[in-house]
Amino acid sequence: MKNILVIGAGLSASTLIKYLLDNSYKHNWKITLGEIDYNKALKKINGHPNGKAIHFDVFDDIQRHNEVSKTDLVVSMLPSGMHTQLTSDCVKQGKNMVTTTYISDQIMAYDSEVRKAGVLLLNEIGVDPGIDHMSAMRVINNLKEEGAEITSFRSFTGGLIAPKYDNNPWNYKFTWAPRNVVLAGQSTAQAIINGIYKYIPYHKLFSRTQRVNVPDCGEFEAYINRNSLKYRSIYGLENIPTMVRGTLRRPGFCKTWDIFVQLGITDDTFTLENSENMTYHDFLETFVRVLPDLNLEQNVAQYSGLDEDSMPMYRLRWLGLFDNKRKIGLKNATPAQILQQLLEEKWEFEKEDRDMIVMQHQFCFIKNGQNKRIHSSMVVEGDDNTHTAISKTVGLSVAIAVKQILTNKIKLTGVHIPTKKEIYQPVLNELEEHGIKFIEEEINTEEFNKY
């Protein structure tokens, strides 16, 4: 019998837990689900005979050590900052560990110890990061095996609302981590395009977008996401002239979000005095240069260079930012916190809603002396409010990797992300059985020169 310890029972764990429990009889698994909120874990286990819910505090050294000692593999669905002590316990006790989060320098420092312990610490095995790595590497390695020279790689991902449930003028709802959306892009984005390094500061990020068309899904816009440059070495494309990774939104979103950036209301570095007694009108007015004889809407429109009847201004009105009656109610709040509160109300993911993950890789390459281009696209919709597209793509990626490790199909040791064929091939193959697959199309070869 193999014992699996899963830590964290949040939304993304729903499909993961279901998969492990559904496959527990066949593979003789026992699953322990640890969560600070015991009732949440209990609900996820749902009385399954091969599952057990426990209250778990990752900062309780004794409990953490004891629970790790009883398991064969640990799955951490916790934020990346909570992995250090857990990783240390797994290494000392010779336990494999799987996480969905980006590798930190602290975790990477364990690599030699992990190898000596003969165990695997697999990170970034979710959707983004995760499926993006695996699907990209499959195409990259296939092209290399065919003798192609890859000259450009662009990769875009978006967590969005499914078209049927897209019923607001922003074409967006919170399907994941509202705070991350509000604070997105606040460090300088980095990329390389046609051999020229590009550094896009936050105040320019949402005004320099690229159009992305996805088959059967329509048009999107993308803004550069963080540091794309590091992926040249990660993907074995050290000398590639173009490397860009971006985030997808529906057309018009970025132009309107850029108003918030230019006004400064996504700032999370200071608090507003008397914020609890402000209306949203008062809040917005504190950031706008007030011109005489103009109301707040007119001032915002003029400041932003927009017509009052433009779509971006309509989106602001729809949010209620000009409302001069309702109090904010948040004491000593930052601008970003106030904006997030309003957006969580207006962009709420309702019980009947379904989300959608959209991903597209764009490859330009030279093969047999000819310039060619391939787009590889994935679209996944959620099944319901629990098994969302995010839960499915993250949870199934983790669960399949766990199965491959416990059945000795993946035999790697050390700290890894899923860029090796030994990992990505079986995971992608089984994901396709669950309807999570990429469609490749060869199209014209013109290069994008935007940003």
C-alpha positions in Angstrom: 0.0 0.0 0.0 1.2 3.5 -0.8 0.3 6.5 1.4 -0.2 9.9 -0.2 -0.3 13.1 1.9 -2.0 16.0 0.2 -1.7 19.3 1.9 -4.3 22.0 1.0 -7.9 21.5 0.1 -8.6 24.6 -1.9 -10.4 24.9 -5.2 -7.5 23.6 -7.3 -7.4 20.4 -5.1 -10.9 19.3 -5.9 -10.1 17.3 -9.1 -6.8 16.1 -7.7 -8.5 14.6 -4.7 -11.3 13.0 -6.8 -8.7 11.4 -9.2 -6.6 10.0 -6.3 -9.6 8.6 -4.5 -11.1 7.2 -7.8 -7.9 5.4 -8.5 -7.1 4.3 -5.0 -8.6 0.8 -5.3 -6.7 0.0 -8.5 -3.3 1.2 -7.1 -3.8 0.4 -3.4 -3.5 4.0 -2.2 -4.5 5.7 1.0 -4.9 9.4 0.8 -4.6 11.8 3.8 -5.8 15.3 3.1 -4.4 17.9 5.5 -5.9 21.3 5.7 -6.0 24.1 8.3 -9.8 24.1 7.9 -10.6 20.5 8.9 -14.2 20.7 7.7 -13.1 21.7 4.2 -10.8 18.6 4.0 -13.6 16.4 5.4 -16.0 17.7 2.7 -13.4 16.9 -0.1 -12.9 13.3 1.2 -16.6 12.9 1.4 -16.6 9.7 3.4 -14.4 7.7 0.9 -13.0 4.6 2.7 -9.5 5.2 1.3 -9.4 8.8 2.3 -8.8 10.6 5.6 -9.2 14.2 6.5 -6.9 15.8 9.2 -6.4 19.3 10.6 -2.9 20.2 9.4 -0.7 23.2 10.3 2.4 23.3 8.1 4.1 25.4 10.7 3.6 22.8 13.4 7.1 21.2 13.3 6.1 18.0 15.2 2.9 17.4 13.3 4.6 18.1 10.0 7.5 15.7 10.7 5.1 12.9 11.9 2.7 13.1 9.0 5.6 13.2 6.4 7.1 10.1 8.1 3.9 8.1 7.5 3.7 8.8 3.8 5.3 7.7 0.6 4.7 10.9 -1.3 3.7 14.5 -0.4 1.6 16.7 -2.6 1.7 20.4 -1.5 -1.0 22.6 -2.8 0.2 25.4 -0.5 1.6 28.8 -1.7 5.3 28.7 -2.6 6.4 30.5 0.6 5.1 27.6 2.7 7.2 24.9 1.1 10.6 25.3 2.7 10.1 23.4 6.0 8.0 20.8 4.2 10.8 20.3 1.6 13.3 19.9 4.4 11.3 17.2 6.1 10.8 15.3 2.8 14.5 15.4 2.0 15.6 14.3 5.5 13.0 11.4 5.5 13.5 10.4 1.8 10.0 11.2 0.6 9.1 12.3 -2.9 7.3 15.7 -3.1 5.1 17.3 -5.8 4.1 21.0 -6.0 2.4 23.2 -8.5 4.3 26.4 -7.6 7.3 28.1 -9.2 10.7 26.9 -7.9 12.1 29.4 -5.5 15.9 29.8 -4.9 15.4 28.2 -1.5 13.9 25.1 -3.0 16.5 24.9 -5.8 19.2 25.0 -3.2 18.0 21.6 -2.0 18.9 19.9 -5.4 22.1 18.2 -4.3 20.5 17.0 -1.0 17.5 15.7 -2.9 19.6 13.7 -5.3 21.7 12.3 -2.5 18.4 11.2 -0.8 17.4 9.5 -4.0 14.0 11.3 -4.2 12.2 13.6 -6.6 11.0 17.1 -5.9 8.7 17.9 -8.8 7.6 21.5 -9.1 5.5 23.6 -11.5 3.2 20.8 -12.5 -0.1 22.6 -12.8 -1.4 24.5 -15.7 0.6 27.7 -15.8 3.2 26.7 -14.8 2.8 23.1 -15.8 0.9 22.3 -18.9 2.6 25.2 -20.6 6.0 23.6 -19.9 5.0 20.2 -21.0 3.1 21.1 -24.2 5.8 23.5 -25.2 8.6 21.0 -24.7 6.8 18.3 -26.7 6.6 20.6 -29.7 10.2 21.9 -29.2 11.7 18.5 -28.9 9.7 17.2 -31.9 10.9 20.1 -34.1 14.5 19.6 -33.0 14.3 15.9 -33.8 13.0 16.8 -37.3 16.1 19.1 -37.8 14.2 22.3 -37.5 15.7 25.6 -36.2 13.2 27.4 -33.9 13.5 31.2 -34.4 10.5 32.4 -32.4 8.5 31.1 -29.5 5.5 33.0 -28.0 3.3 31.4 -25.3 0.0 32.9 -23.9 -2.4 31.7 -21.2 -5.6 33.1 -19.7 -8.0 32.0 -17.0 -11.3 33.4 -18.2 -15.0 33.1 -18.0 -16.6 30.6 -20.5 -18.4 32.4 -23.4 -21.9 31.2 -22.3 -21.4 32.8 -18.9 -19.6 36.0 -20.1 -22.3 38.5 -19.2 -20.5 41.7 -18.2 -18.8 44.5 -20.3 -15.3 43.5 -19.0 -15.7 39.9 -20.4 -14.0 38.8 -17.2 -14.8 37.3 -13.8 -12.6 36.2 -11.0 -12.0 32.5 -11.5 -8.8 32.5 -9.4 -6.9 34.6 -6.8 -8.4 38.2 -7.1 -5.4 39.8 -5.4 -3.0 38.3 -8.0 -5.1 39.9 -10.8 -5.2 43.3 -9.2 -1.4 43.3 -8.6 -0.5 41.6 -11.9 2.4 43.0 -13.9 3.9 45.4 -11.3 7.4 44.4 -12.0 9.1 45.2 -15.3 8.2 42.6 -18.0 11.2 41.2 -19.9 11.3 39.6 -23.4 13.4 39.4 -26.5 11.9 40.1 -29.9 13.8 39.7 -33.2 17.1 39.8 -31.2 16.2 43.0 -29.4 15.7 42.9 -25.6 12.5 44.4 -24.5 11.9 45.8 -21.0 8.3 46.9 -20.4 7.7 49.0 -17.3 4.4 48.6 -15.4 3.0 51.9 -16.6 3.4 50.8 -20.2 2.5 47.1 -19.9 -1.2 47.3 -20.6 -0.9 49.6 -23.5 1.5 47.4 -25.4 -0.5 44.3 -26.2 -0.6 41.7 -29.0 -3.7 40.2 -30.7 -4.0 36.4 -30.4 -6.6 34.4 -32.3 -7.6 31.0 -31.0 -9.5 28.6 -33.2 -13.2 28.3 -32.3 -12.7 30.7 -29.4 -12.1 34.1 -31.1 -9.8 37.0 -30.5 -7.9 37.8 -27.4 -5.3 40.4 -26.4 -2.1 39.5 -24.5 0.3 41.5 -22.3 3.8 40.3 -21.5 4.0 38.3 -18.3 7.0 38.8 -16.0 10.4 37.6 -17.2 10.2 35.7 -20.4 14.0 35.6 -20.9 14.6 32.9 -18.4 12.6 30.4 -20.4 15.3 30.4 -23.2 17.5 28.2 -21.0 14.6 26.3 -19.4 13.4 25.2 -22.8 16.8 24.7 -24.3 16.4 27.7 -26.7 19.3 29.8 -25.4 20.0 31.6 -28.7 16.4 32.0 -29.9 15.8 35.6 -31.3 12.2 35.8 -30.0 10.9 34.6 -26.7 7.7 36.0 -25.2 5.2 34.7 -22.6 2.0 36.6 -22.0 -1.4 36.6 -20.3 -4.6 36.6 -22.3 -7.7 38.8 -21.8 -10.6 39.6 -24.1 -10.2 42.6 -26.3 -10.6 46.0 -24.6 -9.8 44.7 -21.1 -6.2 45.9 -21.1 -7.0 49.4 -22.4 -9.5 49.9 -19.6 -7.2 48.3 -16.9 -4.5 50.7 -18.1 -6.7 53.6 -16.7 -6.4 52.1 -13.3 -2.6 51.8 -13.7 -2.2 55.4 -14.9 -4.4 56.7 -12.1 -2.5 54.7 -9.5 -5.4 52.8 -8.0 -3.6 49.4 -8.2 -1.0 50.6 -5.8 -0.6 48.4 -2.7 2.2 50.3 -1.0 0.3 52.8 1.1 -3.0 53.2 2.9 -5.6 55.9 2.6 -6.7 57.8 5.7 -10.4 57.6 6.5 -10.9 55.0 3.7 -13.8 53.4 5.5 -15.9 56.5 5.2 -15.1 57.2 1.6 -17.4 56.5 -1.2 -16.0 55.0 -4.4 -16.5 58.5 -6.0 -14.4 60.0 -3.2 -11.7 57.3 -3.7 -11.4 57.8 -7.4 -11.4 61.6 -7.0 -8.3 61.5 -4.8 -6.3 60.2 -7.8 -7.7 62.5 -10.5 -6.5 66.0 -11.4 -9.7 68.0 -11.0 -10.4 70.6 -13.6 -13.0 73.3 -13.0 -16.5 73.0 -14.4 -16.1 69.2 -15.1 -17.6 66.4 -13.1 -15.6 63.4 -12.0 -16.5 61.3 -15.1 -15.5 64.2 -17.4 -12.2 64.6 -15.5 -11.4 60.9 -15.7 -12.2 60.9 -19.4 -10.1 63.9 -20.1 -7.2 62.6 -18.0 -7.3 59.3 -19.9 -7.8 60.8 -23.3 -11.2 59.1 -23.8 -14.6 60.1 -24.9 -17.2 60.0 -22.1 -19.3 57.6 -24.2 -16.4 55.2 -25.0 -16.4 51.6 -24.0 -13.7 52.0 -21.4 -15.7 54.7 -19.6 -18.8 52.5 -19.8 -16.8 49.8 -18.0 -15.8 52.2 -15.2 -19.4 53.3 -14.8 -20.6 49.7 -14.7 -18.2 49.0 -11.9 -19.7 51.8 -9.8 -16.6 53.8 -9.5 -18.5 57.0 -9.8 -21.0 56.0 -7.0 -21.2 58.8 -4.4 -23.5 57.1 -2.0 -22.1 53.7 -0.9 -19.3 53.8 1.7 -16.2 51.6 1.1 -16.1 50.4 4.6 -12.5 49.2 4.6 -10.3 50.8 7.3 -6.8 51.9 6.5 -7.0 50.2 3.1 -4.6 50.4 0.2 -5.8 51.6 -3.2 -5.4 48.0 -4.5 -7.5 46.6 -1.6 -10.3 49.0 -2.3 -10.3 48.2 -6.0 -10.2 44.5 -5.2 -13.2 44.7 -3.0 -15.2 46.4 -5.7 -14.1 44.0 -8.4 -14.8 40.9 -6.2 -18.4 42.1 -6.0 -18.8 43.0 -9.7 -16.7 40.1 -11.1 -18.1 37.4 -8.8 -17.9 33.9 -10.2 -21.5 32.7 -9.6 -22.4 29.2 -8.6 -23.9 28.5 -12.1 -20.9 30.0 -13.9 -18.2 28.0 -15.8 -14.6 29.1 -16.3 -12.3 28.5 -19.2 -8.5 28.1 -19.6 -7.1 29.2 -23.0 -3.5 28.5 -23.9 -1.7 29.0 -27.2 2.0 28.5 -28.2 3.3 30.1 -31.4 6.4 28.7 -33.0 8.3 30.0 -36.0 11.0 27.8 -37.4 13.1 26.9 -40.4 12.8 23.4 -41.8 14.4 22.2 -45.0 15.2 25.8 -45.9 11.6 27.0 -45.5 10.1 29.3 -43.0 7.2 27.7 -41.2 4.8 28.6 -38.4 2.8 26.4 -36.0 0.2 27.4 -33.5 -0.7 24.9 -30.8 -3.9 25.8 -28.9 -5.8 24.4 -25.9 -9.2 25.4 -24.7 -10.7 23.8 -21.5 -14.0 24.6 -19.9 -15.0 23.8 -16.4 -17.5 21.0 -15.6 -19.2 22.9 -12.7 -18.4 25.3 -9.9 -16.2 22.7 -8.1 -14.4 20.9 -11.0 -13.5 24.1 -12.8 -11.2 24.4 -15.7 -8.4 25.5 -13.3 -9.1 22.7 -10.9 -9.2 20.1 -13.8 -6.0 21.3 -15.5 -4.0 21.8 -12.3 -5.4 18.8 -10.4 -5.2 16.3 -13.2 -1.6 17.3 -14.1 -0.6 16.8 -10.4 -2.5 13.6 -10.0 -1.2 11.9 -13.2 2.4 12.8 -12.2 1.8 11.4 -8.7 0.6 8.1 -10.3 3.6 8.0 -12.6 6.0 8.5 -9.7 4.3 5.9 -7.4 4.2 3.3 -10.2 7.9 3.8 -10.9 7.3 5.2 -14.4 9.0 8.4 -13.5 12.4 7.5 -11.9 14.1 10.9 -11.8 15.8 12.3 -8.6 16.6 15.9 -7.7 14.6 19.1 -8.1 12.8 19.2 -11.5 10.0 20.9 -13.4 8.1 18.9 -16.1 10.3 19.7 -19.1 11.8 16.2 -19.5 10.1 13.7 -21.8 9.9 11.1 -19.1 7.5 13.4 -17.2 5.6 15.3 -19.9 4.9 12.5 -22.3 2.7 10.3 -20.0 1.1 13.2 -18.4 0.1 14.9 -21.7 -1.1 11.5 -23.0 -3.4 10.9 -20.1 -4.6 14.5 -20.1 -5.8 14.0 -23.6 -8.0 11.1 -22.4 -9.7 13.7 -20.1 -10.3 16.1 -23.0 -7.4 18.3 -22.3 -5.5 18.5 -25.5 -3.8 20.8 -28.0 -4.8 21.4 -31.6 -1.9 22.2 -33.9 -2.3 24.3 -37.1 0.3 25.4 -39.6 -0.3 29.0 -40.7 1.5 31.8 -42.5 5.0 32.7 -41.4 4.9 36.5 -40.8 6.5 37.6 -37.5 4.9 39.9 -35.0 6.9 43.0 -34.3 4.7 44.6 -31.6 5.5 45.5 -28.0 
